[in-house]
Amino acid sequence: MSSLHIAILIPFMMAILIPIIYPYTKKIHTGWFVLLVPTALFLYFLTFLPTTMEGGYEYVSLSWVPSLGINVDLYVDGLSLLFALLITGIGALVVLYSIYYLDKVSERLHHFYVYLLMFMGAMVGVVLSDNLIVLYIFWELTSLASALLISYWFHRKASVYGAQKSMLITVFGGFAMLAGFCILYGMTGTFSVRDIIAQTEGLAGSTLFLAAMILVLLGAFTKSAQFPFHIWLPDAMEAPTPVSAYLHSATMVKAGIYLVARLTPVFGGDAVWFWALVIAGLVTLTYGSITAVRQKDLKGILAYSTISQLGLIMSLLGVGSAALYMESGEGAVFYSLAITTAVFHLLNHATFKGSLFMAVGIIDHETGTRDIRKLGGLMTIMPITFAISAIGLASMAGLPPFNGFLSKEMFFTSLLRATEGDFFSLGTIGFLLPVIAWIASVFTFLYCAVTFFKTFFGKFEQSHYEKTVHEAPFGMLISPVILVALVVTLGIFPNIVAQSLVAPAVTSILPRFSVDELDIKFSLWHGINTELLMTLAIIFCGSVLLITMKKWSQFNIYKRERDPLHWFYDQGLDGLIHFSQTVTRAQMTGLLRDYFVYMCAFILLLLGWTFWYADAWSFNISTVATTPFFVYIVTAVFIVTTLCLPFIQKRMTLIIFAGIIGYIMALYFAMFRAPDLALTQLLIETVTVVLLMLAFRHLPEMAPEKAAPSKKLGNIVISAAVGVTITVVGISAYSLGTDANFSSISDYYIENVYKLGGGTNMVNVILVDFRGLDTMLEVLVLGIVSLAVIMLIKHRFKGGEDV
């Protein structure tokens, strides 16, 4: 096991350790122990920077299920390293922030940090996995851990609702993504991302290429809250603020972005991929920014702003994928700017949005409210929080000299360049891209300005708050101050990450380019150009909307705070529950006869379809051995006894006749030289008959059943169909066993039982070794039944009522 595998395991190992040490360390905040994990991992991943800066990578493999092509293959290149540093770096700051945000006495800290560490380990696993199945396992684990974190305050209905919604939507996308991965495996014969990328040229011509693409995009869109799957993210804001700052600004919502970036070499250059990402991204960008303006809760504003910013990054990945359509040269490099911008804004967004979430958490923590209608005048009361929020909001609005301004200008440049293309119908409708982006940016500026002025300006009224408002403690300010320091630093000196983080990540997304060929450099000032004029127009129009807000805010569309798409989710979920209840009531009747019919019907359909699909019908009985006369006599007794069962009205008589059938089966086993099975059947039948007789003697007399003629006919049809089907299956199996081209399972067991199993009894070896999983599950069932019996006995001895 390599150090990379250990790095992924460390968060999970710490998560196991936390509940053990928690009872003995209650005087120390649990977060101090947890903080060691992301800090150590961040420093460890920093050691890979020299390798990725030179265009290299690290690859390690650990065998898991090699027969299915599933191994724990880990791969560190520029893209995965960028995400790993974000996950661990932001994770360390969030843990430090949570130490001061969550009270060590009143909160269940051992639960919180177990969930957080589980999520952190899963996210690192997602970005480092080279095997698609392993990636999927970690992917779904992030959904589970996220739901647990969102429902951390489970006594609140809104928290449970948000957790359920996020789980349902992201897991649905995960299943679709898994189906896409399986299709890719069918096309390439491998689950390795690197190997799939190596076979890219032959994939586009496959008839399944489009299906795989759509399914993968469903997974990415649901995880990264793209329209219309974005509705889970606002309700996820019910989680504690440290969770929102971590999961919903820098990590979980970026998992879909990572997936799209990682598979861009596979699907990039295709028109469907291009337009799917561009349209979904721009619609999400615009819808999120407009909806954010209507929000009154600070976390609600940040939730929709996150949705909007994710759409921005997604659209950039779509535009940049055109570089893979172009031949190598200046044209391809021309469109690669969009990928560079996506990576750079990914980093910028993590810094300014993380600081804003923490600032909102501070405001909520110190004032007791996040409602901007109640807030105001906090600039002088909370000056450091004011400075943090001002820098973060200015960066998100795209104002200089902060990093958000740089990536926004590059965003406009990328879309303006797209209008010059003469492929993918860009020459016809490409002009709409920068127009839509500009409109969305106006509303981005507007909700940033509303948040800023409504929260910090105006008259401060202490009577509006339940708490005495004051600045947050020093410890709670450390993390957001570090993040806003990065906002300023990356705005003024952006090239400190150009070659170290951005360029290696871009070359991982566009593997045909080298770092030297792309020559990535950033500059805060590009002169007076179209992009700058677009920014000035945004500031002007946004300011006009802000000044006239009292007039247009009277419209009903502004007052409608809740996203109308939530209604469709709620109605759909209610309809699904109602449908499930209807089906359950119709199926779960409480009658053993009905359940037996369901099982028999399913077996009949399964066997019938299998034999039809495999064309396995065969009736060759020419080699059947001569049957002794006494076997016919036993069979006749068996048939007569069986036919008597439906007409018997006494329970004891029924048990006796059923026992006779069981003993006849044991006699069959003995006649056909299977003494072990005969002995087992005798023991089971004897114990069963005795138990039934002991139990049934306490039951009342069995009333004659008055079944409807249709039900009796149904019983006859099902019974006859089962008998005929099993007979046909038996004859077909025997007939195929005589075919020289058909390999009999019996021959396989005879050849391998003694050699591979090392036993002397063939039946025992088959049950224990070759069918060990069946035996284990049978033992598990017996164990569960035994526990139920023990509980019933305890209940009776404690004087409980009969059950």
C-alpha positions in Angstrom: 0.0 0.0 0.0 1.4 3.3 -1.1 1.5 6.6 0.8 -1.3 7.9 -1.5 -3.6 5.1 -0.4 -2.7 5.8 3.2 -3.5 9.5 2.6 -7.0 8.6 1.6 -7.4 6.2 4.5 -6.3 8.7 7.2 -9.6 10.7 7.4 -11.6 7.5 7.7 -9.2 6.1 10.3 -9.5 9.4 12.3 -13.3 9.2 11.9 -13.2 5.8 13.6 -10.9 7.1 16.3 -13.0 10.2 17.2 -15.9 8.4 18.9 -13.4 6.4 21.0 -11.4 9.3 22.3 -14.3 11.8 22.6 -15.6 10.6 26.0 -12.1 11.1 27.5 -11.3 14.5 25.9 -14.5 16.5 26.5 -12.6 19.3 28.1 -10.7 19.8 24.8 -12.6 20.8 21.7 -12.6 17.8 19.3 -11.8 20.0 16.4 -8.2 20.5 17.6 -7.6 16.7 17.0 -9.4 16.8 13.7 -7.4 19.8 12.5 -4.3 17.7 12.3 -5.7 15.6 9.4 -6.4 18.2 6.7 -3.3 20.2 7.7 -1.0 17.1 7.4 -2.7 16.1 4.1 -2.4 19.6 2.7 1.4 19.6 3.4 1.7 16.1 2.0 0.0 17.1 -1.3 2.2 20.2 -1.6 5.2 17.8 -2.1 3.7 16.8 -5.5 3.9 20.4 -6.9 7.4 20.0 -8.4 6.3 16.9 -10.2 3.1 18.3 -11.7 4.8 21.7 -12.6 7.1 19.7 -14.8 4.2 18.0 -16.5 4.7 14.8 -14.6 2.3 12.7 -12.6 2.2 10.0 -9.9 0.4 6.7 -10.4 0.0 3.9 -7.9 -2.2 0.8 -8.0 -3.6 -1.6 -5.4 -5.3 -4.8 -6.5 -8.9 -5.1 -5.4 -11.2 -7.1 -7.8 -8.8 -7.6 -10.8 -11.1 -10.1 -12.4 -13.7 -7.3 -12.9 -11.1 -4.7 -13.8 -11.6 -2.9 -10.5 -8.5 -1.8 -8.7 -7.8 1.1 -6.3 -5.7 3.0 -8.9 -4.7 6.5 -7.7 -3.5 9.2 -10.1 -2.0 12.6 -9.2 -1.7 15.1 -12.0 -2.2 18.9 -12.2 -6.0 18.7 -12.1 -6.3 16.2 -9.2 -3.6 17.9 -7.2 -5.4 21.3 -7.5 -8.6 19.7 -6.2 -6.8 17.8 -3.5 -5.1 21.0 -2.2 -8.5 22.8 -2.2 -10.2 20.0 -0.3 -7.5 19.7 2.3 -6.6 23.4 2.5 -10.1 24.8 2.7 -10.9 21.8 5.0 -8.2 22.8 7.5 -9.6 26.4 7.5 -13.1 25.2 8.0 -12.2 22.9 10.9 -10.3 25.8 12.5 -13.4 28.0 12.0 -15.7 25.3 13.4 -13.8 25.1 16.7 -15.0 28.6 17.6 -18.4 28.3 15.8 -19.6 25.0 17.4 -19.9 24.9 21.2 -18.1 21.9 22.7 -20.7 21.5 25.4 -24.0 21.7 23.6 -23.1 20.2 20.2 -22.6 16.6 19.4 -19.0 17.2 18.1 -18.0 13.6 17.8 -20.9 13.1 15.3 -20.1 16.3 13.4 -16.4 15.6 12.9 -17.0 11.9 12.0 -19.3 13.0 9.1 -16.8 15.8 8.1 -13.8 13.4 8.0 -15.8 10.9 6.1 -16.7 13.5 3.6 -13.2 14.8 3.3 -11.8 11.3 2.7 -14.5 10.6 0.1 -13.7 13.8 -1.8 -10.0 13.1 -1.8 -10.9 9.7 -3.2 -13.0 11.1 -5.9 -10.3 13.4 -7.3 -7.5 10.9 -7.0 -9.2 7.8 -8.4 -8.2 6.6 -11.8 -10.7 3.7 -11.8 -14.2 4.8 -12.6 -15.9 2.2 -10.2 -13.7 3.3 -7.3 -14.5 6.9 -8.2 -18.2 6.1 -8.2 -18.0 4.5 -4.7 -16.3 7.6 -3.3 -18.8 9.8 -5.2 -21.8 8.2 -3.5 -20.0 8.3 -0.2 -19.8 12.1 -0.6 -23.6 12.2 -1.0 -24.1 10.1 2.1 -21.7 12.1 4.2 -23.2 15.4 2.9 -26.7 14.3 3.8 -25.5 13.4 7.3 -23.9 16.9 7.7 -26.9 18.7 6.3 -29.2 16.9 8.8 -26.7 17.4 11.7 -29.4 19.5 13.5 -31.9 16.7 12.8 -34.4 18.2 15.3 -35.2 20.8 12.6 -37.6 19.6 10.0 -35.9 21.8 7.4 -32.6 20.1 8.0 -34.0 16.6 7.4 -35.9 17.9 4.3 -32.7 19.4 2.9 -30.7 16.3 3.5 -33.3 14.1 1.9 -33.6 16.3 -1.1 -29.8 16.5 -1.7 -29.5 12.7 -1.2 -32.3 11.9 -3.7 -31.1 14.2 -6.4 -27.4 13.5 -6.2 -27.8 9.7 -5.8 -30.1 9.7 -8.9 -27.4 11.5 -10.8 -24.8 9.0 -9.4 -26.8 6.0 -10.7 -27.0 7.7 -14.2 -23.3 8.3 -14.0 -22.6 4.7 -13.1 -24.6 3.6 -16.1 -22.4 5.9 -18.3 -19.3 4.4 -16.8 -20.5 0.9 -17.6 -21.2 2.0 -21.2 -17.6 3.4 -21.4 -16.3 0.1 -20.1 -18.3 -1.8 -22.8 -16.8 0.5 -25.4 -13.2 0.4 -24.2 -12.9 -2.7 -22.1 -11.4 -0.7 -19.2 -12.4 1.3 -16.2 -9.2 3.3 -16.1 -9.6 7.0 -17.0 -6.1 7.2 -18.5 -6.7 4.1 -20.7 -10.1 5.5 -21.8 -8.5 8.8 -22.8 -5.9 6.9 -24.7 -8.7 5.3 -26.8 -10.6 8.5 -27.4 -10.2 8.6 -31.2 -12.2 5.5 -31.7 -15.0 6.3 -29.3 -16.8 9.1 -31.1 -18.0 6.7 -33.9 -19.7 4.4 -31.4 -23.5 4.3 -31.3 -23.3 4.3 -27.5 -21.0 7.4 -27.3 -23.9 9.9 -27.0 -25.7 7.7 -24.4 -22.5 7.5 -22.2 -22.1 11.3 -22.5 -25.6 12.1 -21.5 -25.5 9.8 -18.5 -22.2 11.2 -17.3 -23.5 14.7 -17.7 -26.5 13.9 -15.6 -24.2 12.8 -12.8 -22.1 16.0 -13.1 -25.1 18.3 -13.3 -26.9 16.9 -10.3 -23.8 17.1 -8.2 -22.8 20.6 -9.2 -26.3 22.0 -8.9 -26.9 22.8 -12.6 -30.4 23.9 -13.7 -32.9 22.3 -13.1 -31.1 20.0 -10.6 -30.0 23.0 -8.5 -32.9 22.9 -6.1 -31.2 20.8 -3.5 -28.5 23.3 -2.8 -30.6 26.1 -1.2 -32.2 23.7 1.1 -28.8 22.3 2.0 -28.1 25.6 3.7 -29.8 24.3 6.8 -26.5 22.7 7.6 -24.2 24.5 10.1 -22.2 27.3 8.4 -18.9 25.4 8.5 -20.5 22.7 6.4 -21.9 25.2 3.9 -18.4 26.9 3.7 -16.8 23.5 3.0 -19.2 21.4 1.0 -21.2 24.0 -0.9 -18.5 26.5 -1.9 -15.2 24.6 -2.4 -15.7 20.8 -2.4 -18.9 18.8 -3.0 -20.4 21.1 -5.6 -17.1 21.1 -7.4 -17.2 17.3 -7.8 -19.3 17.6 -10.9 -17.0 20.3 -12.2 -14.1 17.9 -11.7 -15.9 15.0 -13.5 -16.6 17.2 -16.5 -13.0 18.5 -16.6 -11.5 15.0 -16.1 -13.6 13.5 -19.0 -13.3 16.5 -21.3 -10.5 14.7 -23.2 -13.0 11.8 -23.8 -16.0 13.8 -24.9 -14.5 17.2 -25.7 -14.6 18.3 -29.3 -18.1 17.0 -29.8 -20.9 19.5 -30.6 -23.4 17.9 -28.1 -20.8 18.1 -25.3 -20.1 21.7 -26.2 -23.6 22.9 -26.3 -24.8 20.8 -23.3 -22.2 22.4 -21.1 -22.6 25.9 -22.5 -26.4 26.0 -22.4 -26.7 24.4 -19.0 -23.9 26.6 -17.6 -25.3 29.9 -19.0 -28.9 29.1 -18.0 -27.7 28.2 -14.5 -25.6 31.3 -14.3 -28.4 33.6 -15.3 -31.2 31.8 -13.3 -29.0 31.6 -10.2 -28.1 35.3 -10.3 -31.6 36.5 -10.8 -33.0 34.3 -8.1 -30.3 35.4 -5.7 -31.6 38.9 -5.9 -35.0 37.8 -4.6 -33.6 36.1 -1.4 -33.9 37.7 2.0 -31.7 35.1 3.9 -27.9 35.7 3.6 -27.2 32.0 3.2 -30.0 31.8 0.6 -28.2 34.6 -1.4 -24.9 32.8 -1.2 -26.6 29.5 -2.1 -28.0 30.9 -5.4 -24.8 32.8 -6.0 -22.9 29.5 -5.7 -25.3 28.0 -8.2 -24.7 30.9 -10.6 -20.9 30.7 -10.2 -20.9 27.0 -10.9 -22.9 27.6 -14.1 -20.2 30.1 -15.1 -17.4 27.5 -14.6 -19.4 24.8 -16.4 -20.0 27.1 -19.4 -16.3 27.9 -19.6 -15.5 24.2 -19.7 -17.9 23.8 -22.6 -16.4 26.7 -24.6 -12.9 25.4 -23.9 -13.7 21.9 -25.1 -13.8 23.4 -28.6 -10.0 23.5 -28.4 -10.1 19.7 -28.8 -12.2 20.1 -32.0 -9.5 22.3 -33.5 -6.3 21.0 -34.9 -3.2 21.7 -32.9 -2.0 25.2 -33.4 -3.0 28.8 -32.7 -6.7 28.1 -33.2 -6.8 25.5 -30.5 -4.7 27.6 -28.1 -7.2 30.5 -28.9 -10.1 28.5 -27.4 -8.0 26.9 -24.6 -8.3 30.3 -22.7 -11.8 29.2 -21.5 -10.3 26.2 -19.8 -7.6 28.3 -18.2 -10.3 30.7 -17.0 -12.4 27.9 -15.6 -9.5 26.5 -13.6 -8.5 30.0 -12.4 -12.1 30.9 -11.4 -12.5 27.6 -9.7 -9.7 28.6 -7.4 -10.9 32.2 -7.0 -14.5 31.1 -6.2 -13.2 28.8 -3.4 -11.4 31.7 -1.8 -14.1 34.5 -1.9 -17.1 32.2 -1.4 -15.5 30.4 1.5 -14.8 33.7 3.2 -18.3 34.9 2.5 -19.9 31.8 4.0 -17.7 32.2 7.1 -18.6 35.9 7.4 -22.3 35.1 7.2 -21.8 32.4 9.9 -20.2 35.1 12.1 -23.1 37.5 11.5 -25.6 34.7 12.3 -23.6 33.6 15.3 -23.2 37.1 16.8 -26.7 38.6 15.9 -28.9 35.6 15.9 -30.4 36.3 12.4 -29.5 36.1 8.7 -32.5 38.1 7.5 -31.3 41.2 5.6 -34.6 42.9 6.4 -33.6 42.8 10.1 -29.9 43.5 9.6 -28.2 46.9 9.1 -25.6 49.2 10.5 -23.1 46.4 11.3 -20.1 48.2 9.7 -19.0 50.0 12.9 -20.1 47.2 15.3 -18.3 44.4 13.4 -15.5 46.1 11.4 -13.4 43.1 10.7 -16.4 41.1 9.5 -17.3 44.1 7.4 -13.9 44.2 5.7 -14.0 40.4 5.0 -17.5 40.7 3.5 -16.6 43.8 1.5 -13.6 42.1 -0.1 -15.4 38.9 -0.8 -18.5 40.6 -2.3 -16.4 42.9 -4.4 -14.5 39.9 -5.8 -17.7 38.0 -6.5 -19.1 41.1 -8.2 -16.0 41.2 -10.4 -14.5 44.5 -9.2 -10.8 45.3 -9.3 -8.3 44.7 -7.9 -9.5 41.4 -6.6 -9.2 37.9 -8.2 -12.8 37.7 -9.2 -12.3 40.7 -11.5 -9.5 38.9 -13.3 -11.4 35.7 -13.9 -14.6 37.7 -14.9 -12.7 39.6 -17.5 -11.2 36.4 -18.8 -14.7 34.9 -18.9 -15.9 37.7 -21.2 -12.8 37.3 -23.4 -13.5 33.5 -23.7 -17.1 34.1 -24.8 -16.2 36.9 -27.2 -13.7 34.6 -28.8 -16.4 31.9 -29.1 -18.4 34.3 -31.3 -15.6 34.2 -33.9 -15.9 30.5 -34.4 -17.5 29.0 -37.6 -18.2 25.6 -36.1 -21.0 24.1 -33.9 -23.4 26.8 -35.3 -21.4 29.5 -33.4 -21.5 31.7 -36.4 -25.3 31.8 -36.2 -26.1 32.0 -32.5 -22.7 32.5 -30.9 -23.4 36.2 -30.4 -25.9 35.3 -27.7 -23.2 33.9 -25.3 -21.6 37.2 -24.2 -25.0 38.9 -24.1 -26.4 36.3 -21.7 -23.2 36.4 -19.6 -23.4 40.2 -19.4 -27.1 40.1 -18.2 -26.2 37.5 -15.6 -23.3 39.6 -14.4 -25.5 42.6 -13.9 -27.6 40.7 -11.5 -24.5 39.3 -9.9 -23.3 42.8 -9.2 -26.8 43.7 -7.9 -27.2 40.9 -5.3 -23.6 41.6 -4.1 -24.5 45.3 -3.7 -27.8 44.5 -1.9 -26.1 42.1 0.5 -23.4 44.6 1.2 -25.5 47.7 1.8 -28.5 46.0 3.5 -26.2 44.2 6.0 -23.6 46.8 6.9 -25.1 50.2 6.2 -28.1 52.0 7.7 -28.9 52.7 11.3 -28.0 50.0 13.8 -30.8 49.1 16.2 -29.8 46.7 19.1 -33.5 46.1 19.8 -33.8 44.2 16.5 -31.5 41.5 17.8 -31.9 38.8 20.5 -28.2 39.0 21.3 -25.8 41.8 22.3 -24.1 42.3 18.9 -20.3 42.5 18.9 -17.4 41.4 16.8 -16.6 37.7 16.6 -13.8 36.2 18.7 -10.3 36.3 17.2 -10.2 32.6 16.5 -13.4 32.7 14.4 -11.9 35.4 12.2 -8.6 33.7 11.4 -9.9 31.5 8.6 -11.9 34.1 6.7 -9.1 36.6 7.0 -6.7 34.1 5.4 -9.1 33.5 2.6 -9.7 37.2 1.8 -5.9 37.7 2.0 -5.7 35.2 -0.8 -8.5 37.0 -2.7 -6.4 40.2 -2.6 -3.1 38.4 -3.3 -4.4 36.5 -6.3 -5.9 39.6 -7.7 -2.7 41.7 -7.5 -0.2 38.9 -8.0 -2.1 36.2 -10.0 1.0 34.7 -11.6 2.0 33.0 -8.3 -0.5 30.3 -9.2 -0.3 30.5 -13.0 2.5 28.0 -13.5 2.3 26.1 -10.2 -1.4 25.3 -10.1 -3.4 26.6 -13.1 -1.1 25.5 -16.0 -0.7 21.8 -14.8 -4.4 21.5 -14.3 -5.2 23.0 -17.8 -2.7 20.5 -19.5 -4.5 17.7 -17.7 -7.8 18.8 -19.2 -6.3 19.4 -22.6 -3.6 16.7 -22.8 -2.5 17.5 -26.3 -1.0 20.8 -25.1 2.2 21.4 -23.2 2.7 24.0 -20.5 5.1 25.9 -22.8 2.7 25.8 -25.7 -0.1 27.4 -23.6 2.2 30.0 -22.0 -0.3 30.9 -19.3 0.1 34.3 -17.7 -2.2 36.6 -15.9 -2.4 40.4 -15.8 -4.6 42.7 -13.8 -4.7 45.4 -16.4 -5.3 44.8 -20.1 -6.0 48.3 -21.2 -9.3 49.8 -22.3 -11.0 47.0 -24.3 -14.4 45.5 -24.8 -14.3 43.4 -21.6 -13.5 46.5 -19.5 -16.4 48.4 -21.2 -18.7 45.5 -20.4 -17.6 45.7 -16.7 -18.3 49.4 -16.6 -21.7 48.9 -18.1 -22.4 46.2 -15.5 -21.5 48.6 -12.7 -23.7 51.3 -14.2 -26.8 49.2 -14.8 -26.4 47.3 -11.5 -26.2 50.6 -9.7 -29.3 51.9 -11.4 -31.2 48.8 -10.4 -29.9 49.2 -6.8 -31.0 52.8 -6.6 -34.5 52.1 -8.1 -35.0 48.9 -6.1 -37.8 50.3 -4.0 -39.9 50.7 -7.1 -39.4 47.5 -8.9 -39.2 45.4 -5.7 -42.9 45.8 -5.4 -43.5 43.4 -8.2 -44.7 39.9 -7.2 -41.9 38.2 -9.0 -39.4 39.8 -6.6 -41.5 39.0 -3.6 -41.7 35.3 -4.6 -38.6 34.2 -2.6 -38.9 30.5 -3.0 -37.8 29.0 -6.3 -41.0 27.7 -8.1 -39.1 24.6 -9.2 -39.2 23.4 -5.6 -43.0 22.9 -6.1 -42.4 20.4 -8.9 -40.0 18.4 -6.7 -42.4 18.4 -3.7 -45.4 17.3 -5.9 -43.3 14.7 -7.7 -42.1 13.2 -4.4 -45.6 13.3 -2.9 -46.9 11.6 -6.1 -44.2 8.9 -5.9 -45.0 8.2 -2.2 -48.8 8.0 -3.0 -48.1 5.6 -5.9 -45.8 3.5 -3.7 -48.4 3.3 -1.0 -51.1 2.3 -3.5 -48.9 -0.5 -4.9 -47.9 -1.6 -1.4 -51.5 -1.8 -0.3 -52.4 -3.9 -3.4 -49.4 -6.2 -3.0 -48.9 -6.6 0.7 -52.3 -8.1 1.5 -51.1 -10.1 4.6 -52.2 -13.4 2.9 -49.5 -16.1 2.5 -51.2 -17.3 -0.7 -50.7 -14.0 -2.5 -47.1 -13.8 -1.6 -46.5 -17.3 -2.8 -48.2 -16.4 -6.1 -46.0 -13.4 -6.5 -42.8 -15.5 -6.0 -43.9 -18.3 -8.2 -45.0 -15.9 -11.0 -41.6 -14.2 -10.9 -39.7 -17.5 -11.0 -41.9 -18.6 -14.0 -41.2 -15.3 -15.9 -37.5 -15.4 -15.1 -37.0 -19.0 -16.2 -39.3 -18.6 -19.2 -37.5 -15.5 -20.4 -34.0 -17.0 -19.7 -34.8 -20.2 -21.7 -36.3 -18.3 -24.5 -33.4 -15.8 -24.7 -30.7 -18.4 -24.5 -32.6 -20.8 -26.7 -32.0 -23.5 -24.1 -35.1 -25.7 -24.8 -33.9 -29.3 -25.4 -35.7 -32.6 -25.1 -33.2 -35.4 -25.6 -34.0 -38.3 -23.2 -32.6 -41.1 -25.3 -29.8 -41.7 -22.9 -32.0 -41.9 -19.7 -31.3 -45.0 -17.7 -34.0 -47.6 -17.1 -36.1 -46.8 -14.1 -36.8 -49.6 -11.6 -40.4 -50.6 -11.0 -40.4 -49.6 -7.3 -39.5 -46.0 -8.3 -42.8 -45.8 -10.2 -44.6 -47.0 -7.1 -43.0 -44.4 -4.9 -43.8 -41.7 -7.5 -47.4 -42.8 -7.6 -47.7 -42.5 -3.8 -46.0 -39.1 -4.1 -48.5 -37.8 -6.6 -51.6 -39.2 -4.8 -50.4 -37.6 -1.5 -49.8 -34.3 -3.2 -53.2 -34.3 -4.8 -54.8 -34.9 -1.5 -53.4 -31.8 0.2 -55.8 -29.2 -1.3 -58.8 -31.1 -0.1 -57.8 -31.6 3.6 -59.5 -29.4 6.1 -57.7 -30.5 9.3 -54.3 -29.0 10.3 -52.9 -32.2 11.8 -53.8 -34.2 8.8 -52.2 -31.6 6.6 -49.0 -31.8 8.6 -48.9 -35.6 8.4 -49.4 -35.6 4.6 -46.8 -32.8 4.1 -44.4 -34.9 6.3 -45.1 -38.0 4.1 -44.1 -35.9 1.0 -40.9 -34.8 2.7 -40.0 -38.4 3.7 -40.7 -39.6 0.1 -38.2 -36.9 -1.1 -35.6 -38.4 1.3 -36.4 -41.8 -0.1 -35.7 -40.4 -3.6 -32.3 -39.1 -2.5 -31.5 -42.5 -1.0 -32.6 -44.3 -4.1 -30.4 -42.1 -6.3 -27.3 -42.5 -4.2 -27.3 -39.3 -2.3 -27.2 -40.5 1.4 -26.0 -37.1 2.8 -29.0 -35.3 1.3 -31.3 -38.1 2.4 -30.1 -37.9 6.0 -30.4 -34.1 5.9 -33.9 -34.2 4.5 -35.0 -36.8 7.1 -33.7 -34.6 10.0 -35.2 -31.4 8.6 -38.6 -33.0 7.9 -38.8 -34.7 11.3 -37.9 -31.5 13.2 -40.4 -29.5 11.0 -43.3 -31.9 11.6 -42.7 -32.0 15.3 -42.5 -28.2 15.6 -45.6 -27.7 13.5 -47.6 -30.2 15.5 -46.5 -28.5 18.8 -47.4 -25.1 17.5 -50.7 -25.8 15.6 -52.3 -27.6 18.6 -52.7 -24.2 20.2 -54.5 -22.7 17.2 -58.3 -22.6 16.8 -60.0 -24.9 14.4 -59.4 -24.1 10.7 -62.5 -22.6 9.2 -63.5 -23.8 5.7 -62.1 -21.4 3.1 -64.7 -20.0 0.7 -62.4 -18.9 -2.1 -63.8 -17.3 -5.2 -63.8 -19.4 -8.4 -61.4 -17.1 -10.0 -58.9 -17.5 -7.2 -59.2 -21.2 -7.3 -58.6 -21.1 -11.0 -55.6 -18.9 -10.5 -54.2 -21.4 -7.9 -54.6 -24.2 -10.4 -53.0 -22.3 -13.2 -50.0 -21.2 -11.1 -49.5 -24.7 -9.7 -49.7 -26.4 -13.1 -47.4 -23.8 -14.6 -44.8 -24.3 -11.9 -45.0 -28.0 -12.3 -44.7 -27.9 -16.0 -41.9 -25.3 -16.0 -39.8 -27.2 -13.5 -40.3 -30.4 -15.4 -39.2 -28.8 -18.7 -36.2 -27.2 -17.0 -35.1 -30.5 -15.6 -35.5 -32.3 -18.9 -33.7 -29.5 -20.7 -30.9 -29.4 -18.2 -30.4 -33.2 -18.6 -30.6 -33.0 -22.4 -28.0 -30.3 -22.6 -25.8 -32.3 -20.2 -25.6 -35.0 -22.9 -24.5 -32.5 -25.5 -20.7 -32.7 -26.2 -20.6 -28.9 -26.8 -22.2 -28.1 -23.5 -19.9 -28.1 -20.4 -21.7 -29.7 -17.5 -21.3 -28.1 -14.0 -21.1 -31.6 -12.6 -18.0 -32.3 -14.6 -16.5 -29.1 -13.3 -17.1 -30.0 -9.7 -15.8 -33.6 -10.2 -12.6 -32.2 -11.7 -12.0 -29.4 -9.2 -13.6 -30.2 -5.8 -10.8 -32.4 -4.5 -8.0 -30.5 -6.1 -9.1 -27.0 -5.2 -11.1 -27.6 -2.1 -8.8 -30.0 -0.4 -11.7 -32.0 1.2 -12.8 -35.6 1.0 -16.6 -35.1 0.8 -17.7 -33.6 -2.5 -21.0 -32.2 -1.1 -19.4 -30.6 1.9 -16.7 -28.9 -0.2 -19.3 -27.6 -2.7 -21.4 -26.1 0.1 -18.5 -24.6 2.1 -16.1 -23.5 -0.7 -17.7 -23.2 -4.1 -21.1 -22.1 -2.7 -19.6 -20.5 0.4 -21.5 -17.2 -0.1 -24.8 -19.0 -0.2 -24.0 -20.9 2.9 -22.9 -17.7 4.7 -26.1 -16.0 3.8 -28.1 -19.0 5.0 -26.3 -18.9 8.3 -27.0 -15.1 8.5 -30.7 -15.8 8.0 -30.7 -18.4 10.7 -28.9 -16.0 13.0 -31.5 -13.3 12.4 -34.3 -15.8 13.1 -32.6 -17.0 16.2 -32.4 -13.4 17.5 -36.1 -13.0 16.9 -36.9 -16.3 18.7 -34.7 -15.2 21.7 -36.6 -11.9 21.9 -39.9 -13.6 21.8 -38.9 -16.0 24.6 -37.6 -13.1 26.7 -40.8 -11.2 26.1 -42.8 -14.2 27.3 -40.7 -14.8 30.4 -41.0 -11.1 31.4 -44.7 -11.5 31.5 -45.5 -10.0 28.2 -48.7 -10.6 26.3 -48.9 -13.4 23.8 -47.7 -12.4 20.3 
